[in-house]
Amino acid sequence: MAAPAAIHPSRATRRRRAARVRAGIELVGYAGTFITLAAMLVLAATAGALADGMPANGSAVTATYER
């Protein structure tokens, strides 16, 4: 006995699925952008605190350079 033929989804179903995939990829891109910007702000604050010698929360930061 032969196996039944695979049922191909309709064109509308494929378009909806493709739209959901595109939306998901776009959402991941937006999340990545937000995370990258947040990380850059943290690095900028850290660099500023090291250059100033006093971080925003008042704790001491010591940067030593030995030869």
C-alpha positions, 0 to 999 in steps of 0.5 A: 500500500502506498503512503498518502501524498504530503498535503501542501499548505495553501499559499495564504498559509505560507504567506502568514507563516512567512510574515510571522517569521519575518516579525520574529526576526525583526523582534530579535533585531530590535532586542539586540539593538536595545541590549547593545545600546544598554551595554554601550551605556554601561561601558561609557559610564564605567569609562567616565567613572574611571576617568573621573576617579569617582563612580556614580554610586560613591564607591572608590575605583583604583586603576593602577598601571605597573611597568 
